[in-house]
Amino acid sequence: MNRDHLSAWEQDEYILEQGTPDILRHLTECSECRASVERLQEGIACFRSAAMDWSAECLAERPTQKQFQFVPRRVSHALRWVFAALIPLLLLVLTLTLIPSHRSTPPQPVAQLSDDELINQVDEQVAIEVPSSMESLTHLVSAEGNSGTGTPAAGSKRLVQNN
């Protein structure tokens, strides 16, 4: 509790009938806090009255059950049979389009290459074409022959690194 006056929390506790003896003692001694609590109680009473009036008005304006007439829709039996026939047909179409066919050809066995053939094949694939503008740098790389496939571009040399 604040030494001078009750806080908003302490006033709320008093209104909710959870006040401590210190709060009750302070309210008997302090007319300013007592007036503040009375204003709060009047505001709550006014709100309660407005809510009750509004609720009574809403109940008075509520339509009666006789005003509502629920007419159940009846779906014709023929329409039900159409839907019943379409569902399996749609499932069949979805199954055929979404599930891949298992009629694929089996994988062909890969021919076994010897180590030398495999190294030669890799060398051919990593062959580097050297543009003519960089030919002066080719002396830094040792080139042994031209074993690559394809023809180099005009004005360039083919470099292949052999292991």
Backbone hydrogen bonds in HBPLUS format (Angstrom, degrees):
<---DONOR---> <-ACCEPTOR-->    atom                        ^
c    i                          cat <-CA-CA->   ^        H-A-AA   ^      H-
h    n   atom  resd res      DA  || num        DHA   H-A  angle D-A-AA Bond
n    s   type  num  typ     dist DA aas  dist angle  dist       angle   num
A0011-GLN N   A0007-SER O   2.99 MM   4  6.31 152.1  2.07 149.4 157.4     1
A0012-ASP N   A0008-ALA O   2.98 MM   4  6.19 156.6  2.03 144.5 150.7     2
A0013-GLU N   A0009-TRP O   2.94 MM   4  6.22 154.3  2.01 146.6 153.7     3
A0014-TYR N   A0010-GLU O   3.10 MM   4  6.35 152.1  2.18 142.1 148.7     4
A0015-ILE N   A0011-GLN O   3.04 MM   4  6.37 160.5  2.08 151.2 156.0     5
A0016-LEU N   A0012-ASP O   2.92 MM   4  6.12 151.1  2.01 149.9 158.1     6
A0018-GLN N   A0013-GLU O   2.66 MM   5  4.88 166.1  1.68 161.7 157.3     7
A0017-GLU N   A0014-TYR O   3.01 MM   3  4.97 154.0  2.08 105.1 109.6     8
A0023-ILE N   A0020-THR O   3.06 MM   3  5.25 120.6  2.43 102.2 116.3     9
A0024-LEU N   A0020-THR O   3.10 MM   4  6.48 164.6  2.13 158.3 161.9    10
A0025-ARG N   A0021-PRO O   2.96 MM   4  6.08 157.1  2.01 145.8 151.9    11
A0026-HIS N   A0022-ASP O   2.96 MM   4  6.13 156.0  2.02 143.9 150.5    12
A0027-LEU N   A0023-ILE O   2.96 MM   4  6.23 156.1  2.02 152.5 158.6    13
A0028-THR N   A0024-LEU O   3.16 MM   4  6.42 145.5  2.28 142.4 150.8    14
A0029-GLU N   A0025-ARG O   3.19 MM   4  6.43 138.1  2.37 140.7 151.7    15
A0029-GLU N   A0026-HIS O   3.14 MM   3  5.14 128.8  2.41  94.8 108.3    16
A0030-CYS N   A0026-HIS O   2.79 MM   4  5.82 156.6  1.84 159.3 165.1    17
A0034-ARG N   A0030-CYS O   3.19 MM   4  6.33 153.5  2.26 139.5 147.4    18
A0035-ALA N   A0031-SER O   2.96 MM   4  6.09 154.1  2.03 143.5 149.4    19
A0036-SER N   A0032-GLU O   3.06 MM   4  6.28 152.2  2.13 141.4 149.2    20
A0037-VAL N   A0033-CYS O   2.94 MM   4  6.17 156.5  2.00 149.5 154.9    21
A0038-GLU N   A0034-ARG O   3.00 MM   4  6.22 152.5  2.08 143.3 151.1    22
A0039-ARG N   A0035-ALA O   2.97 MM   4  6.22 155.2  2.03 148.6 154.4    23
A0040-LEU N   A0036-SER O   3.08 MM   4  6.31 154.4  2.15 142.4 149.4    24
A0041-GLN N   A0037-VAL O   2.90 MM   4  6.17 153.0  1.97 146.6 154.1    25
A0042-GLU N   A0038-GLU O   2.92 MM   4  6.17 151.5  2.00 146.6 154.2    26
A0043-GLY N   A0039-ARG O   2.97 MM   4  6.21 155.9  2.03 147.6 153.8    27
A0044-ILE N   A0040-LEU O   3.04 MM   4  6.28 157.3  2.10 147.2 153.0    28
A0045-ALA N   A0041-GLN O   2.95 MM   4  6.13 154.4  2.02 143.4 150.7    29
A0046-CYS N   A0042-GLU O   2.88 MM   4  6.10 154.6  1.95 148.0 154.6    30
A0047-PHE N   A0043-GLY O   2.97 MM   4  6.19 159.1  2.01 146.2 151.8    31
A0048-ARG N   A0044-ILE O   2.90 MM   4  6.08 159.9  1.94 147.6 153.4    32
A0049-SER N   A0045-ALA O   2.97 MM   4  6.14 156.7  2.02 145.5 151.5    33
A0050-ALA N   A0046-CYS O   2.96 MM   4  6.21 160.5  2.00 150.2 155.2    34
A0051-ALA N   A0047-PHE O   2.92 MM   4  6.13 160.3  1.96 153.4 158.7    35
A0052-MET N   A0048-ARG O   2.97 MM   4  6.18 154.0  2.04 146.4 153.4    36
A0053-ASP N   A0049-SER O   2.93 MM   4  6.18 157.7  1.98 149.8 155.8    37
A0054-TRP N   A0050-ALA O   2.95 MM   4  6.11 164.0  1.98 149.7 154.2    38
A0055-SER N   A0051-ALA O   2.97 MM   4  6.08 157.6  2.02 143.4 149.8    39
A0056-ALA N   A0052-MET O   2.96 MM   4  6.17 152.1  2.03 143.7 151.1    40
A0057-GLU N   A0053-ASP O   2.95 MM   4  6.25 155.6  2.01 150.1 156.6    41
A0058-CYS N   A0054-TRP O   2.95 MM   4  6.22 159.1  2.00 150.3 155.9    42
A0059-LEU N   A0055-SER O   3.00 MM   4  6.23 152.8  2.08 145.0 152.2    43
A0060-ALA N   A0056-ALA O   2.99 MM   4  6.21 149.0  2.09 143.4 151.9    44
A0061-GLU N   A0057-GLU O   3.00 MM   4  6.24 148.6  2.10 148.7 156.6    45
A0062-ARG N   A0059-LEU O   3.38 MM   3  5.14 153.8  2.46  93.7 101.2    46
A0067-GLN N   A0064-THR O   3.20 MM   3  5.65 145.7  2.32 106.9 115.4    47
A0068-PHE N   A0065-GLN O   3.29 MM   3  5.49 140.1  2.46 100.0 109.9    48
A0080-ARG N   A0076-SER O   3.20 MM   4  6.59 151.3  2.29 146.3 154.4    49
A0081-TRP N   A0077-HIS O   3.08 MM   4  6.35 154.3  2.15 146.3 152.3    50
A0082-VAL N   A0078-ALA O   3.04 MM   4  6.34 146.4  2.16 143.3 152.6    51
A0083-PHE N   A0079-LEU O   3.10 MM   4  6.38 163.8  2.12 149.1 152.1    52
A0084-ALA N   A0080-ARG O   2.91 MM   4  6.13 155.2  1.97 146.4 154.2    53
A0085-ALA N   A0081-TRP O   2.97 MM   4  6.13 140.9  2.13 139.9 149.0    54
A0086-LEU N   A0082-VAL O   2.97 MM   4  6.19 146.4  2.08 146.9 156.6    55
A0087-ILE N   A0083-PHE O   3.18 MM   4  6.30 153.7  2.26 152.4 156.0    56
A0090-LEU N   A0086-LEU O   2.82 MM   4  6.02 158.9  1.87 158.2 163.2    57
A0091-LEU N   A0087-ILE O   3.01 MM   4  6.22 158.6  2.05 151.8 158.0    58
A0092-LEU N   A0088-PRO O   2.95 MM   4  6.14 151.2  2.04 144.7 151.9    59
A0093-VAL N   A0089-LEU O   3.06 MM   4  6.33 160.3  2.10 148.8 153.6    60
A0094-LEU N   A0090-LEU O   2.94 MM   4  6.13 168.0  1.95 153.3 156.7    61
A0095-THR N   A0091-LEU O   2.94 MM   4  6.02 153.5  2.01 142.2 149.8    62
A0096-LEU N   A0092-LEU O   3.00 MM   4  6.21 158.5  2.05 149.3 154.4    63
A0097-THR N   A0093-VAL O   3.02 MM   4  6.21 147.4  2.13 148.1 156.9    64
A0098-LEU N   A0094-LEU O   2.90 MM   4  5.79 158.8  1.95 149.6 154.9    65
A0099-ILE N   A0095-THR O   3.22 MM   4  5.70 157.0  2.27 135.0 140.8    66
A0118-LEU N   A0114-SER O   2.98 MM   4  6.19 157.7  2.04 151.4 157.9    67
A0119-ILE N   A0115-ASP O   2.95 MM   4  6.17 157.6  2.00 149.8 155.4    68
A0120-ASN N   A0116-ASP O   2.95 MM   4  6.16 161.7  1.98 149.4 154.4    69
A0121-GLN N   A0117-GLU O   2.93 MM   4  6.13 152.8  2.01 144.0 151.6    70
A0122-VAL N   A0118-LEU O   2.99 MM   4  6.24 155.0  2.05 147.2 153.6    71
A0123-ASP N   A0119-ILE O   2.88 MM   4  6.10 159.1  1.92 150.6 156.7    72
A0124-GLU N   A0120-ASN O   3.01 MM   4  6.24 152.9  2.09 145.7 152.1    73
A0125-GLN N   A0121-GLN O   3.19 MM   4  6.43 146.7  2.31 139.4 147.9    74
A0125-GLN N   A0122-VAL O   3.10 MM   3  5.10 119.9  2.47  94.9 109.9    75
A0126-VAL N   A0122-VAL O   3.05 MM   4  6.30 139.6  2.22 149.5 160.2    76
A0128-ILE N   A0159-LEU O   3.24 MM  31  5.58 165.4  2.26 168.2 166.7    77
A0159-LEU N   A0128-ILE O   3.23 MM  31  5.58 177.4  2.23 166.2 165.4    78
A0130-VAL N   A0157-LYS O   3.31 MM  27  5.68 157.7  2.36 157.5 163.6    79
A0134-MET N   A0131-PRO O   3.02 MM   3  5.58 157.1  2.07 115.0 122.0    80
A0135-GLU N   A0132-SER O   3.34 MM   3  5.22 171.0  2.35 106.5 107.5    81
A0137-LEU N   A0134-MET O   2.99 MM   3  5.59 154.5  2.05 116.1 123.7    82
A0138-THR N   A0135-GLU O   3.06 MM   3  5.23 158.0  2.11 107.2 114.2    83
A0140-LEU N   A0137-LEU O   3.07 MM   3  5.76 161.8  2.10 118.4 123.9    84
A0141-VAL N   A0138-THR O   3.14 MM   3  5.36 146.3  2.26 104.3 113.4    85
A0156-SER N   A0153-ALA O   3.11 MM   3  5.57 143.3  2.25 144.2 137.8    86
